[in-house]
Amino acid sequence: MIKPNPLKTGDIIAIASPAAALHDTKIVEQAAHTLRSWGLRVVISENSLARSGYYAGDSNTRATTMASLLADKDIKAILCSYGGYGCIHIIDEFADAIGKNPKWVMGMSDCSVLHAAAINAGVMSLHSPQCRHIGEEHEHEHISRIRDILFGALPCYTIGGNALNVQGVARGMLVGGNLSVLCSLIRTPYDIFRKDTILFIEDLNEPFYKVERMMYNLKLAGILSNIAALVVGQFADIGGCERFGESVYDMIHRLVADCNIPVCFDFPVGHMGRNVPLIEGADVELIVSRSEARLSFLPVPTK
């Protein structure tokens, strides 16, 4: 996997909107202010402030913008302003450009499509908070971690134990993102489910039975038994848990019980609270014990 070059003071980062339109475009300028405070120059794409129905411009505008930003060698990173829905409409139009001029692509939620395309192009990317959180929570540790990673640091995260954790040690390439989005990419050119990877998942505002159905899809396809480990992030606003008599975490624990892999629950990634940045495509080590879980990013070997 290719790791994009670290940023340095004076480098250009672009803000783009490949999916839904923002409800409040002031969020873009707030994020830009934070990025400038890191010593970066900021380019705001026109469609980041646009609206075409639900989307930040029509499909052609969004695709053309992403293709142009990816091709521009002066731009060293691209921050997605928002997720929502829409990346899947346009990914075929610029996926090939990701590997031709590797740079940091940043975002989460629906932007899991972009991370999946980057994995399949052989390029690392950054699963991270987007404009609203970068602008409003710039003093928080999980936002400063984004800056550190962009400028070349490798993170290491240690969290407290969880009663559902499955103990063990695993090493592998980290892949993942929004569970609904990733499941929609199975058997496409952007499928990220592969043997011996460490998979992280999160989701938002889905009925319990749909999350369980997606997890059964991964189990029946043999995916859960083939990965090296599972990192279970935040599942926010999941409806119907009371009706089914168990939490999302309980359900996932039940489905992975016979997979013989380490499993870490309640990792701080997703749509609620602390949301730490993760380098997709990087080699990591996951250690899960009774008292804690540790996710360490390993140095890229020099050639």
KOLVEX-864794 format. One record per residue (C-alpha): x, y, z. Coordinates in steps of 0.2 Angstrom, whole numbers, padded with zeros to 4 digits, always signed. Layout:
XYZ
...
***
This chain:
+0000+0000+0000
+0006+0018-0004
+0006+0030+0010
+0003+0048+0004
+0017+0060+0008
+0016+0069+0025
+0010+0087+0023
+0021+0102+0028
+0018+0120+0032
+0011+0129+0017
+0004+0114+0008
-0013+0115+0000
-0028+0105+0007
-0045+0105-0003
-0062+0104+0004
-0074+0095-0007
-0092+0088-0006
-0094+0072-0016
-0111+0068-0008
-0124+0077+0001
-0126+0096+0003
-0122+0104+0020
-0137+0112+0029
-0126+0126+0034
-0111+0131+0023
-0103+0141+0037
-0097+0124+0043
-0085+0124+0028
-0077+0141+0033
-0076+0136+0051
-0066+0120+0046
-0055+0130+0034
-0051+0141+0049
-0045+0126+0059
-0035+0120+0044
-0026+0136+0042
-0022+0137+0060
-0012+0121+0056
-0001+0130+0043
-0011+0124+0028
-0018+0133+0013
-0036+0129+0010
-0045+0128-0007
-0064+0127-0005
-0072+0119-0020
-0087+0128-0027
-0099+0113-0025
-0095+0113-0007
-0106+0128-0005
-0119+0122-0018
-0135+0113-0018
-0144+0102-0031
-0159+0095-0022
-0152+0084-0008
-0134+0084-0016
-0120+0096-0017
-0122+0098-0035
-0127+0086-0049
-0118+0070-0051
-0107+0077-0065
-0102+0092-0055
-0097+0082-0040
-0088+0069-0051
-0079+0082-0061
-0074+0091-0045
-0066+0076-0037
-0057+0070-0053
-0049+0088-0054
-0044+0089-0036
-0036+0071-0037
-0027+0076-0052
-0020+0092-0046
-0002+0089-0040
-0002+0105-0029
-0016+0098-0018
-0009+0087-0005
-0025+0081+0004
-0044+0082+0001
-0056+0084+0016
-0074+0079+0012
-0086+0091+0020
-0100+0079+0023
-0107+0062+0020
-0125+0059+0019
-0127+0049+0003
-0121+0051-0015
-0103+0045-0017
-0109+0029-0025
-0116+0038-0039
-0100+0045-0045
-0086+0034-0039
-0083+0025-0056
-0079+0042-0064
-0064+0046-0054
-0058+0030-0045
-0044+0027-0057
-0037+0044-0052
-0034+0039-0034
-0019+0028-0038
-0011+0040-0051
-0008+0054-0039
-0009+0047-0021
-0014+0060-0008
-0024+0060+0008
-0042+0058+0006
-0052+0061+0022
-0069+0058+0028
-0082+0046+0035
-0099+0039+0034
-0105+0039+0015
-0087+0043+0011
-0083+0025+0016
-0085+0023-0003
-0070+0034-0006
-0059+0024+0007
-0065+0008-0001
-0059+0014-0018
-0043+0020-0011
-0040+0002-0003
-0043-0006-0020
-0031+0007-0029
-0017+0003-0016
-0017+0019-0007
-0020+0023+0011
-0033+0036+0016
-0039+0044+0032
-0056+0039+0040
-0059+0055+0050
-0071+0068+0056
-0077+0080+0043
-0080+0099+0042
-0092+0101+0057
-0082+0093+0070
-0065+0100+0063
-0072+0117+0064
-0082+0115+0081
-0071+0103+0091
-0054+0109+0085
-0047+0110+0103
-0052+0091+0106
-0038+0078+0106
-0046+0068+0092
-0046+0083+0080
-0028+0087+0084
-0024+0068+0080
-0029+0072+0062
-0016+0086+0061
-0003+0074+0068
-0007+0060+0056
-0007+0072+0041
+0010+0079+0046
+0018+0061+0048
+0014+0054+0065
+0007+0037+0068
-0006+0035+0081
-0008+0022+0095
-0025+0021+0104
-0028+0013+0120
-0046+0011+0127
-0054+0003+0142
-0060-0015+0142
-0077-0021+0138
-0086-0036+0145
-0090-0042+0127
-0072-0041+0121
-0064-0057+0114
-0046-0057+0120
-0031-0060+0108
-0018-0052+0097
-0019-0049+0078
-0009-0040+0065
-0015-0035+0048
-0021-0021+0036
-0034-0010+0043
-0050-0008+0033
-0068-0003+0037
-0080+0011+0039
-0099+0013+0039
-0106-0005+0039
-0121-0001+0027
-0110+0007+0014
-0097-0007+0015
-0110-0020+0013
-0117-0011-0002
-0100-0013-0011
-0099-0032-0009
-0094-0040-0026
-0091-0023-0034
-0073-0016-0039
-0073-0008-0022
-0076-0023-0011
-0065-0021+0004
-0068-0038+0013
-0053-0048+0012
-0044-0062+0021
-0032-0057+0036
-0037-0039+0037
-0043-0030+0053
-0060-0024+0050
-0068-0009+0059
-0087-0005+0058
-0099+0008+0063
-0116+0014+0058
-0130+0027+0062
-0149+0027+0062
-0152+0009+0056
-0166-0003+0062
-0158-0016+0073
-0164-0030+0061
-0155-0022+0046
-0139-0021+0056
-0141-0040+0061
-0145-0044+0043
-0129-0036+0037
-0119-0045+0050
-0127-0061+0045
-0122-0057+0027
-0104-0056+0032
-0105-0072+0043
-0114-0082+0030
-0102-0076+0016
-0087-0082+0027
-0080-0065+0029
-0081-0064+0048
-0071-0080+0050
-0058-0075+0037
-0053-0058+0045
-0039-0057+0057
-0049-0046+0070
-0064-0035+0072
-0065-0018+0079
-0083-0013+0083
-0086+0006+0084
-0101+0016+0088
-0118+0011+0083
-0129+0027+0085
-0148+0029+0085
-0151+0010+0081
-0170+0007+0082
-0179-0008+0089
-0166-0016+0101
-0179-0017+0114
-0191-0027+0103
-0177-0040+0099
-0171-0041+0117
-0153-0037+0114
-0141-0023+0110
-0131-0021+0094
-0116-0026+0103
-0124-0041+0111
-0130-0047+0093
-0112-0044+0086
-0104-0054+0100
-0116-0068+0097
-0112-0069+0078
-0093-0069+0081
-0093-0081+0095
-0087-0095+0085
-0075-0085+0073
-0060-0087+0084
-0054-0069+0081
-0050-0055+0093
-0064-0043+0095
-0064-0025+0102
-0081-0017+0107
-0085+0001+0110
-0070+0008+0100
-0071+0027+0098
-0075+0028+0080
-0092+0033+0072
-0106+0046+0073
-0106+0050+0091
-0094+0058+0104
-0075+0055+0102
-0071+0049+0084
-0053+0046+0082
-0045+0046+0065
-0039+0029+0057
-0027+0026+0043
-0036+0014+0031
-0024+0003+0022
-0011+0004+0036
-0003-0011+0045
-0009-0012+0063
-0008-0022+0078
-0023-0025+0089
-0021-0032+0107
-0037-0035+0116
-0035-0040+0135
-0047-0040+0149
-0043-0023+0155
-0040-0014+0139
-0038-0014+0120
-0024-0006+0110
-0023-0002+0092
-0006+0002+0086
-0001+0008+0068
+0015+0001+0062
+0029+0010+0053
+0029+0008+0034
+0045-0002+0029
+0057+0008+0020
+0063+0001+0003
***
